[in-house]
């Protein structure tokens, strides 16, 4: 997951997800609930194989 600090001068310069694991867990839980309680296996496999690059992954084309 990519998480940015929007309070900095260049918010997209650094992924701060590892600094805020509780926020990542909370956002993942919200997404999972929104998806009906689970994600399809194909999307988990695809996400695991992708580099973190918003708008540049196979997932972006399916949105």
mmCIF file of the N, C-alpha and C atoms, coordinates in Angstrom:
data_MODEL
# 
_entry.id   MODEL 
# 
loop_
_atom_site.group_PDB 
_atom_site.id 
_atom_site.type_symbol 
_atom_site.label_atom_id 
_atom_site.label_alt_id 
_atom_site.label_comp_id 
_atom_site.label_asym_id 
_atom_site.label_entity_id 
_atom_site.label_seq_id 
_atom_site.pdbx_PDB_ins_code 
_atom_site.Cartn_x 
_atom_site.Cartn_y 
_atom_site.Cartn_z 
_atom_site.occupancy 
_atom_site.B_iso_or_equiv 
_atom_site.pdbx_formal_charge 
_atom_site.auth_seq_id 
_atom_site.auth_comp_id 
_atom_site.auth_asym_id 
_atom_site.auth_atom_id 
_atom_site.pdbx_PDB_model_num 
ATOM 1   N N  . UNK A 1 1  ? 0.849   -1.173  0.000   1.00 0.00 ? 1  UNK A N  1 
ATOM 2   C CA . UNK A 1 1  ? 0.000   0.000   0.000   1.00 0.00 ? 1  UNK A CA 1 
ATOM 3   C C  . UNK A 1 1  ? 0.894   1.236   0.000   1.00 0.00 ? 1  UNK A C  1 
ATOM 4   N N  . UNK A 1 2  ? 0.424   2.246   -0.639  1.00 0.00 ? 2  UNK A N  1 
ATOM 5   C CA . UNK A 1 2  ? 1.131   3.517   -0.659  1.00 0.00 ? 2  UNK A CA 1 
ATOM 6   C C  . UNK A 1 2  ? 0.351   4.505   0.195   1.00 0.00 ? 2  UNK A C  1 
ATOM 7   N N  . UNK A 1 3  ? 1.076   5.193   1.061   1.00 0.00 ? 3  UNK A N  1 
ATOM 8   C CA . UNK A 1 3  ? 0.481   6.193   1.930   1.00 0.00 ? 3  UNK A CA 1 
ATOM 9   C C  . UNK A 1 3  ? 1.375   7.423   1.876   1.00 0.00 ? 3  UNK A C  1 
ATOM 10  N N  . UNK A 1 4  ? 0.779   8.568   1.612   1.00 0.00 ? 4  UNK A N  1 
ATOM 11  C CA . UNK A 1 4  ? 1.544   9.810   1.484   1.00 0.00 ? 4  UNK A CA 1 
ATOM 12  C C  . UNK A 1 4  ? 1.204   10.775  2.607   1.00 0.00 ? 4  UNK A C  1 
ATOM 13  N N  . UNK A 1 5  ? 2.185   11.583  2.989   1.00 0.00 ? 5  UNK A N  1 
ATOM 14  C CA . UNK A 1 5  ? 1.993   12.626  3.988   1.00 0.00 ? 5  UNK A CA 1 
ATOM 15  C C  . UNK A 1 5  ? 1.644   13.912  3.256   1.00 0.00 ? 5  UNK A C  1 
ATOM 16  N N  . UNK A 1 6  ? 0.370   14.236  3.231   1.00 0.00 ? 6  UNK A N  1 
ATOM 17  C CA . UNK A 1 6  ? -0.099  15.383  2.466   1.00 0.00 ? 6  UNK A CA 1 
ATOM 18  C C  . UNK A 1 6  ? 0.214   16.716  3.137   1.00 0.00 ? 6  UNK A C  1 
ATOM 19  N N  . UNK A 1 7  ? 0.824   16.690  4.322   1.00 0.00 ? 7  UNK A N  1 
ATOM 20  C CA . UNK A 1 7  ? 1.176   17.934  5.011   1.00 0.00 ? 7  UNK A CA 1 
ATOM 21  C C  . UNK A 1 7  ? 2.576   18.429  4.643   1.00 0.00 ? 7  UNK A C  1 
ATOM 22  N N  . UNK A 1 8  ? 3.329   17.667  3.867   1.00 0.00 ? 8  UNK A N  1 
ATOM 23  C CA . UNK A 1 8  ? 4.682   18.071  3.492   1.00 0.00 ? 8  UNK A CA 1 
ATOM 24  C C  . UNK A 1 8  ? 4.675   18.868  2.196   1.00 0.00 ? 8  UNK A C  1 
ATOM 25  N N  . UNK A 1 9  ? 5.791   19.534  1.926   1.00 0.00 ? 9  UNK A N  1 
ATOM 26  C CA . UNK A 1 9  ? 5.907   20.328  0.693   1.00 0.00 ? 9  UNK A CA 1 
ATOM 27  C C  . UNK A 1 9  ? 5.809   19.468  -0.557  1.00 0.00 ? 9  UNK A C  1 
ATOM 28  N N  . UNK A 1 10 ? 6.335   18.261  -0.490  1.00 0.00 ? 10 UNK A N  1 
ATOM 29  C CA . UNK A 1 10 ? 6.294   17.340  -1.626  1.00 0.00 ? 10 UNK A CA 1 
ATOM 30  C C  . UNK A 1 10 ? 5.683   16.016  -1.147  1.00 0.00 ? 10 UNK A C  1 
ATOM 31  N N  . UNK A 1 11 ? 4.360   15.968  -1.001  1.00 0.00 ? 11 UNK A N  1 
ATOM 32  C CA . UNK A 1 11 ? 3.710   14.824  -0.369  1.00 0.00 ? 11 UNK A CA 1 
ATOM 33  C C  . UNK A 1 11 ? 3.875   13.490  -1.090  1.00 0.00 ? 11 UNK A C  1 
ATOM 34  N N  . UNK A 1 12 ? 4.168   13.530  -2.367  1.00 0.00 ? 12 UNK A N  1 
ATOM 35  C CA . UNK A 1 12 ? 4.269   12.280  -3.119  1.00 0.00 ? 12 UNK A CA 1 
ATOM 36  C C  . UNK A 1 12 ? 5.704   11.796  -3.270  1.00 0.00 ? 12 UNK A C  1 
ATOM 37  N N  . UNK A 1 13 ? 6.634   12.451  -2.598  1.00 0.00 ? 13 UNK A N  1 
ATOM 38  C CA . UNK A 1 13 ? 8.050   12.090  -2.704  1.00 0.00 ? 13 UNK A CA 1 
ATOM 39  C C  . UNK A 1 13 ? 8.384   10.807  -1.959  1.00 0.00 ? 13 UNK A C  1 
ATOM 40  N N  . UNK A 1 14 ? 7.601   10.463  -0.942  1.00 0.00 ? 14 UNK A N  1 
ATOM 41  C CA . UNK A 1 14 ? 7.958   9.327   -0.102  1.00 0.00 ? 14 UNK A CA 1 
ATOM 42  C C  . UNK A 1 14 ? 6.718   8.575   0.343   1.00 0.00 ? 14 UNK A C  1 
ATOM 43  N N  . UNK A 1 15 ? 6.794   7.261   0.282   1.00 0.00 ? 15 UNK A N  1 
ATOM 44  C CA . UNK A 1 15 ? 5.742   6.405   0.787   1.00 0.00 ? 15 UNK A CA 1 
ATOM 45  C C  . UNK A 1 15 ? 5.959   6.243   2.294   1.00 0.00 ? 15 UNK A C  1 
ATOM 46  N N  . UNK A 1 16 ? 5.007   6.713   3.102   1.00 0.00 ? 16 UNK A N  1 
ATOM 47  C CA . UNK A 1 16 ? 5.161   6.665   4.555   1.00 0.00 ? 16 UNK A CA 1 
ATOM 48  C C  . UNK A 1 16 ? 4.377   5.504   5.181   1.00 0.00 ? 16 UNK A C  1 
ATOM 49  N N  . UNK A 1 17 ? 3.932   4.562   4.384   1.00 0.00 ? 17 UNK A N  1 
ATOM 50  C CA . UNK A 1 17 ? 3.122   3.448   4.891   1.00 0.00 ? 17 UNK A CA 1 
ATOM 51  C C  . UNK A 1 17 ? 3.834   2.677   5.999   1.00 0.00 ? 17 UNK A C  1 
ATOM 52  N N  . UNK A 1 18 ? 5.132   2.450   5.861   1.00 0.00 ? 18 UNK A N  1 
ATOM 53  C CA . UNK A 1 18 ? 5.853   1.679   6.889   1.00 0.00 ? 18 UNK A CA 1 
ATOM 54  C C  . UNK A 1 18 ? 5.971   2.456   8.197   1.00 0.00 ? 18 UNK A C  1 
ATOM 55  N N  . UNK A 1 19 ? 5.794   3.767   8.148   1.00 0.00 ? 19 UNK A N  1 
ATOM 56  C CA . UNK A 1 19 ? 5.835   4.581   9.364   1.00 0.00 ? 19 UNK A CA 1 
ATOM 57  C C  . UNK A 1 19 ? 4.500   4.557   10.112  1.00 0.00 ? 19 UNK A C  1 
ATOM 58  N N  . UNK A 1 20 ? 3.442   4.156   9.436   1.00 0.00 ? 20 UNK A N  1 
ATOM 59  C CA . UNK A 1 20 ? 2.097   4.193   9.999   1.00 0.00 ? 20 UNK A CA 1 
ATOM 60  C C  . UNK A 1 20 ? 1.350   2.881   9.749   1.00 0.00 ? 20 UNK A C  1 
ATOM 61  N N  . UNK A 1 21 ? 1.851   1.772   10.287  1.00 0.00 ? 21 UNK A N  1 
ATOM 62  C CA . UNK A 1 21 ? 1.190   0.486   10.021  1.00 0.00 ? 21 UNK A CA 1 
ATOM 63  C C  . UNK A 1 21 ? -0.244  0.430   10.534  1.00 0.00 ? 21 UNK A C  1 
ATOM 64  N N  . UNK A 1 22 ? -0.555  1.176   11.584  1.00 0.00 ? 22 UNK A N  1 
ATOM 65  C CA . UNK A 1 22 ? -1.926  1.188   12.094  1.00 0.00 ? 22 UNK A CA 1 
ATOM 66  C C  . UNK A 1 22 ? -2.887  1.833   11.099  1.00 0.00 ? 22 UNK A C  1 
ATOM 67  N N  . UNK A 1 23 ? -2.439  2.873   10.414  1.00 0.00 ? 23 UNK A N  1 
ATOM 68  C CA . UNK A 1 23 ? -3.265  3.523   9.394   1.00 0.00 ? 23 UNK A CA 1 
ATOM 69  C C  . UNK A 1 23 ? -3.454  2.585   8.203   1.00 0.00 ? 23 UNK A C  1 
ATOM 70  N N  . UNK A 1 24 ? -2.382  1.904   7.804   1.00 0.00 ? 24 UNK A N  1 
ATOM 71  C CA . UNK A 1 24 ? -2.465  0.949   6.697   1.00 0.00 ? 24 UNK A CA 1 
ATOM 72  C C  . UNK A 1 24 ? -3.464  -0.153  7.037   1.00 0.00 ? 24 UNK A C  1 
ATOM 73  N N  . UNK A 1 25 ? -3.375  -0.689  8.251   1.00 0.00 ? 25 UNK A N  1 
ATOM 74  C CA . UNK A 1 25 ? -4.305  -1.745  8.671   1.00 0.00 ? 25 UNK A CA 1 
ATOM 75  C C  . UNK A 1 25 ? -5.749  -1.245  8.672   1.00 0.00 ? 25 UNK A C  1 
ATOM 76  N N  . UNK A 1 26 ? -5.955  -0.018  9.142   1.00 0.00 ? 26 UNK A N  1 
ATOM 77  C CA . UNK A 1 26 ? -7.301  0.553   9.179   1.00 0.00 ? 26 UNK A CA 1 
ATOM 78  C C  . UNK A 1 26 ? -7.866  0.746   7.771   1.00 0.00 ? 26 UNK A C  1 
ATOM 79  N N  . UNK A 1 27 ? -7.046  1.275   6.871   1.00 0.00 ? 27 UNK A N  1 
ATOM 80  C CA . UNK A 1 27 ? -7.507  1.484   5.493   1.00 0.00 ? 27 UNK A CA 1 
ATOM 81  C C  . UNK A 1 27 ? -7.780  0.157   4.794   1.00 0.00 ? 27 UNK A C  1 
ATOM 82  N N  . UNK A 1 28 ? -6.945  -0.852  5.055   1.00 0.00 ? 28 UNK A N  1 
ATOM 83  C CA . UNK A 1 28 ? -7.157  -2.175  4.466   1.00 0.00 ? 28 UNK A CA 1 
ATOM 84  C C  . UNK A 1 28 ? -8.476  -2.759  4.966   1.00 0.00 ? 28 UNK A C  1 
ATOM 85  N N  . UNK A 1 29 ? -8.750  -2.595  6.271   1.00 0.00 ? 29 UNK A N  1 
ATOM 86  C CA . UNK A 1 29 ? -9.992  -3.120  6.841   1.00 0.00 ? 29 UNK A CA 1 
ATOM 87  C C  . UNK A 1 29 ? -11.211 -2.436  6.223   1.00 0.00 ? 29 UNK A C  1 
ATOM 88  N N  . UNK A 1 30 ? -11.126 -1.133  6.005   1.00 0.00 ? 30 UNK A N  1 
ATOM 89  C CA . UNK A 1 30 ? -12.229 -0.402  5.377   1.00 0.00 ? 30 UNK A CA 1 
ATOM 90  C C  . UNK A 1 30 ? -12.452 -0.901  3.948   1.00 0.00 ? 30 UNK A C  1 
ATOM 91  N N  . UNK A 1 31 ? -11.362 -1.079  3.214   1.00 0.00 ? 31 UNK A N  1 
ATOM 92  C CA . UNK A 1 31 ? -11.474 -1.572  1.833   1.00 0.00 ? 31 UNK A CA 1 
ATOM 93  C C  . UNK A 1 31 ? -12.055 -2.981  1.800   1.00 0.00 ? 31 UNK A C  1 
ATOM 94  N N  . UNK A 1 32 ? -11.614 -3.812  2.728   1.00 0.00 ? 32 UNK A N  1 
ATOM 95  C CA . UNK A 1 32 ? -12.111 -5.196  2.782   1.00 0.00 ? 32 UNK A CA 1 
ATOM 96  C C  . UNK A 1 32 ? -13.609 -5.220  3.101   1.00 0.00 ? 32 UNK A C  1 
ATOM 97  N N  . UNK A 1 33 ? -14.024 -4.400  4.050   1.00 0.00 ? 33 UNK A N  1 
ATOM 98  C CA . UNK A 1 33 ? -15.448 -4.320  4.379   1.00 0.00 ? 33 UNK A CA 1 
ATOM 99  C C  . UNK A 1 33 ? -16.248 -3.823  3.182   1.00 0.00 ? 33 UNK A C  1 
ATOM 100 N N  . UNK A 1 34 ? -15.715 -2.818  2.490   1.00 0.00 ? 34 UNK A N  1 
ATOM 101 C CA . UNK A 1 34 ? -16.388 -2.273  1.314   1.00 0.00 ? 34 UNK A CA 1 
ATOM 102 C C  . UNK A 1 34 ? -16.504 -3.320  0.202   1.00 0.00 ? 34 UNK A C  1 
ATOM 103 N N  . UNK A 1 35 ? -15.547 -4.246  0.169   1.00 0.00 ? 35 UNK A N  1 
ATOM 104 C CA . UNK A 1 35 ? -15.557 -5.298  -0.845  1.00 0.00 ? 35 UNK A CA 1 
ATOM 105 C C  . UNK A 1 35 ? -16.448 -6.475  -0.445  1.00 0.00 ? 35 UNK A C  1 
ATOM 106 N N  . UNK A 1 36 ? -17.157 -6.346  0.655   1.00 0.00 ? 36 UNK A N  1 
ATOM 107 C CA . UNK A 1 36 ? -18.060 -7.415  1.074   1.00 0.00 ? 36 UNK A CA 1 
ATOM 108 C C  . UNK A 1 36 ? -17.435 -8.407  2.034   1.00 0.00 ? 36 UNK A C  1 
ATOM 109 N N  . UNK A 1 37 ? -16.292 -8.068  2.601   1.00 0.00 ? 37 UNK A N  1 
ATOM 110 C CA . UNK A 1 37 ? -15.663 -8.921  3.602   1.00 0.00 ? 37 UNK A CA 1 
ATOM 111 C C  . UNK A 1 37 ? -14.449 -9.682  3.123   1.00 0.00 ? 37 UNK A C  1 
ATOM 112 N N  . UNK A 1 38 ? -14.226 -9.700  1.828   1.00 0.00 ? 38 UNK A N  1 
ATOM 113 C CA . UNK A 1 38 ? -13.064 -10.407 1.286   1.00 0.00 ? 38 UNK A CA 1 
ATOM 114 C C  . UNK A 1 38 ? -12.789 -9.911  -0.125  1.00 0.00 ? 38 UNK A C  1 
ATOM 115 N N  . UNK A 1 39 ? -11.547 -10.083 -0.539  1.00 0.00 ? 39 UNK A N  1 
ATOM 116 C CA . UNK A 1 39 ? -11.163 -9.729  -1.899  1.00 0.00 ? 39 UNK A CA 1 
ATOM 117 C C  . UNK A 1 39 ? -11.070 -11.007 -2.728  1.00 0.00 ? 39 UNK A C  1 
ATOM 118 N N  . UNK A 1 40 ? -11.402 -10.930 -4.013  1.00 0.00 ? 40 UNK A N  1 
ATOM 119 C CA . UNK A 1 40 ? -11.244 -12.104 -4.870  1.00 0.00 ? 40 UNK A CA 1 
ATOM 120 C C  . UNK A 1 40 ? -9.777  -12.531 -4.914  1.00 0.00 ? 40 UNK A C  1 
ATOM 121 N N  . UNK A 1 41 ? -9.548  -13.809 -4.968  1.00 0.00 ? 41 UNK A N  1 
ATOM 122 C CA . UNK A 1 41 ? -8.183  -14.338 -4.958  1.00 0.00 ? 41 UNK A CA 1 
ATOM 123 C C  . UNK A 1 41 ? -7.331  -13.765 -6.094  1.00 0.00 ? 41 UNK A C  1 
ATOM 124 N N  . UNK A 1 42 ? -7.934  -13.590 -7.278  1.00 0.00 ? 42 UNK A N  1 
ATOM 125 C CA . UNK A 1 42 ? -7.155  -13.086 -8.412  1.00 0.00 ? 42 UNK A CA 1 
ATOM 126 C C  . UNK A 1 42 ? -6.618  -11.691 -8.142  1.00 0.00 ? 42 UNK A C  1 
ATOM 127 N N  . UNK A 1 43 ? -7.383  -10.872 -7.429  1.00 0.00 ? 43 UNK A N  1 
ATOM 128 C CA . UNK A 1 43 ? -6.909  -9.516  -7.178  1.00 0.00 ? 43 UNK A CA 1 
ATOM 129 C C  . UNK A 1 43 ? -5.799  -9.507  -6.128  1.00 0.00 ? 43 UNK A C  1 
ATOM 130 N N  . UNK A 1 44 ? -5.867  -10.413 -5.156  1.00 0.00 ? 44 UNK A N  1 
ATOM 131 C CA . UNK A 1 44 ? -4.790  -10.524 -4.159  1.00 0.00 ? 44 UNK A CA 1 
ATOM 132 C C  . UNK A 1 44 ? -3.492  -10.986 -4.817  1.00 0.00 ? 44 UNK A C  1 
ATOM 133 N N  . UNK A 1 45 ? -3.604  -11.956 -5.715  1.00 0.00 ? 45 UNK A N  1 
ATOM 134 C CA . UNK A 1 45 ? -2.421  -12.451 -6.415  1.00 0.00 ? 45 UNK A CA 1 
ATOM 135 C C  . UNK A 1 45 ? -1.822  -11.367 -7.310  1.00 0.00 ? 45 UNK A C  1 
ATOM 136 N N  . UNK A 1 46 ? -2.678  -10.650 -8.009  1.00 0.00 ? 46 UNK A N  1 
ATOM 137 C CA . UNK A 1 46 ? -2.210  -9.588  -8.888  1.00 0.00 ? 46 UNK A CA 1 
ATOM 138 C C  . UNK A 1 46 ? -1.553  -8.469  -8.085  1.00 0.00 ? 46 UNK A C  1 
ATOM 139 N N  . UNK A 1 47 ? -2.177  -8.075  -6.991  1.00 0.00 ? 47 UNK A N  1 
ATOM 140 C CA . UNK A 1 47 ? -1.620  -7.019  -6.149  1.00 0.00 ? 47 UNK A CA 1 
ATOM 141 C C  . UNK A 1 47 ? -0.273  -7.429  -5.573  1.00 0.00 ? 47 UNK A C  1 
ATOM 142 N N  . UNK A 1 48 ? -0.125  -8.672  -5.194  1.00 0.00 ? 48 UNK A N  1 
ATOM 143 C CA . UNK A 1 48 ? 1.144   -9.149  -4.630  1.00 0.00 ? 48 UNK A CA 1 
ATOM 144 C C  . UNK A 1 48 ? 2.270   -9.128  -5.657  1.00 0.00 ? 48 UNK A C  1 
ATOM 145 N N  . UNK A 1 49 ? 1.908   -9.230  -6.929  1.00 0.00 ? 49 UNK A N  1 
ATOM 146 C CA . UNK A 1 49 ? 2.942   -9.290  -7.969  1.00 0.00 ? 49 UNK A CA 1 
ATOM 147 C C  . UNK A 1 49 ? 3.291   -7.914  -8.540  1.00 0.00 ? 49 UNK A C  1 
ATOM 148 N N  . UNK A 1 50 ? 2.579   -6.876  -8.125  1.00 0.00 ? 50 UNK A N  1 
ATOM 149 C CA . UNK A 1 50 ? 2.779   -5.539  -8.682  1.00 0.00 ? 50 UNK A CA 1 
ATOM 150 C C  . UNK A 1 50 ? 3.692   -4.695  -7.806  1.00 0.00 ? 50 UNK A C  1 
ATOM 151 N N  . UNK A 1 51 ? 4.486   -3.859  -8.438  1.00 0.00 ? 51 UNK A N  1 
ATOM 152 C CA . UNK A 1 51 ? 5.257   -2.858  -7.706  1.00 0.00 ? 51 UNK A CA 1 
ATOM 153 C C  . UNK A 1 51 ? 4.303   -1.728  -7.324  1.00 0.00 ? 51 UNK A C  1 
ATOM 154 N N  . UNK A 1 52 ? 4.610   -1.046  -6.236  1.00 0.00 ? 52 UNK A N  1 
ATOM 155 C CA . UNK A 1 52 ? 3.788   0.088   -5.827  1.00 0.00 ? 52 UNK A CA 1 
ATOM 156 C C  . UNK A 1 52 ? 4.006   1.239   -6.789  1.00 0.00 ? 52 UNK A C  1 
ATOM 157 N N  . UNK A 1 53 ? 3.067   1.441   -7.679  1.00 0.00 ? 53 UNK A N  1 
ATOM 158 C CA . UNK A 1 53 ? 3.152   2.517   -8.659  1.00 0.00 ? 53 UNK A CA 1 
ATOM 159 C C  . UNK A 1 53 ? 1.747   2.898   -9.073  1.00 0.00 ? 53 UNK A C  1 
ATOM 160 N N  . UNK A 1 54 ? 1.121   3.810   -8.349  1.00 0.00 ? 54 UNK A N  1 
ATOM 161 C CA . UNK A 1 54 ? -0.278  4.143   -8.643  1.00 0.00 ? 54 UNK A CA 1 
ATOM 162 C C  . UNK A 1 54 ? -0.484  4.535   -10.099 1.00 0.00 ? 54 UNK A C  1 
ATOM 163 N N  . UNK A 1 55 ? -1.497  3.965   -10.691 1.00 0.00 ? 55 UNK A N  1 
ATOM 164 C CA . UNK A 1 55 ? -1.819  4.288   -12.072 1.00 0.00 ? 55 UNK A CA 1 
ATOM 165 C C  . UNK A 1 55 ? -0.978  3.541   -13.083 1.00 0.00 ? 55 UNK A C  1 
ATOM 166 N N  . UNK A 1 56 ? -0.043  2.732   -12.614 1.00 0.00 ? 56 UNK A N  1 
ATOM 167 C CA . UNK A 1 56 ? 0.871   2.046   -13.533 1.00 0.00 ? 56 UNK A CA 1 
ATOM 168 C C  . UNK A 1 56 ? 0.781   0.528   -13.401 1.00 0.00 ? 56 UNK A C  1 
ATOM 169 N N  . UNK A 1 57 ? -0.184  0.025   -12.678 1.00 0.00 ? 57 UNK A N  1 
ATOM 170 C CA . UNK A 1 57 ? -0.277  -1.414  -12.493 1.00 0.00 ? 57 UNK A CA 1 
ATOM 171 C C  . UNK A 1 57 ? -1.453  -1.970  -13.293 1.00 0.00 ? 57 UNK A C  1 
ATOM 172 N N  . UNK A 1 58 ? -1.494  -3.291  -13.394 1.00 0.00 ? 58 UNK A N  1 
ATOM 173 C CA . UNK A 1 58 ? -2.620  -3.949  -14.063 1.00 0.00 ? 58 UNK A CA 1 
ATOM 174 C C  . UNK A 1 58 ? -3.942  -3.647  -13.330 1.00 0.00 ? 58 UNK A C  1 
ATOM 175 N N  . UNK A 1 59 ? -3.866  -3.373  -12.032 1.00 0.00 ? 59 UNK A N  1 
ATOM 176 C CA . UNK A 1 59 ? -5.072  -3.073  -11.277 1.00 0.00 ? 59 UNK A CA 1 
ATOM 177 C C  . UNK A 1 59 ? -5.694  -1.757  -11.719 1.00 0.00 ? 59 UNK A C  1 
ATOM 178 N N  . UNK A 1 60 ? -4.894  -0.787  -12.113 1.00 0.00 ? 60 UNK A N  1 
ATOM 179 C CA . UNK A 1 60 ? -5.419  0.515   -12.521 1.00 0.00 ? 60 UNK A CA 1 
ATOM 180 C C  . UNK A 1 60 ? -6.305  0.377   -13.759 1.00 0.00 ? 60 UNK A C  1 
ATOM 181 N N  . UNK A 1 61 ? -5.969  -0.525  -14.638 1.00 0.00 ? 61 UNK A N  1 
ATOM 182 C CA . UNK A 1 61 ? -6.741  -0.731  -15.848 1.00 0.00 ? 61 UNK A CA 1 
ATOM 183 C C  . UNK A 1 61 ? -8.074  -1.393  -15.600 1.00 0.00 ? 61 UNK A C  1 
ATOM 184 N N  . UNK A 1 62 ? -8.232  -2.004  -14.445 1.00 0.00 ? 62 UNK A N  1 
ATOM 185 C CA . UNK A 1 62 ? -9.489  -2.688  -14.111 1.00 0.00 ? 62 UNK A CA 1 
ATOM 186 C C  . UNK A 1 62 ? -10.421 -1.824  -13.299 1.00 0.00 ? 62 UNK A C  1 
ATOM 187 N N  . UNK A 1 63 ? -9.946  -0.677  -12.856 1.00 0.00 ? 63 UNK A N  1 
ATOM 188 C CA . UNK A 1 63 ? -10.746 0.173   -11.968 1.00 0.00 ? 63 UNK A CA 1 
ATOM 189 C C  . UNK A 1 63 ? -11.906 0.808   -12.718 1.00 0.00 ? 63 UNK A C  1 
# 
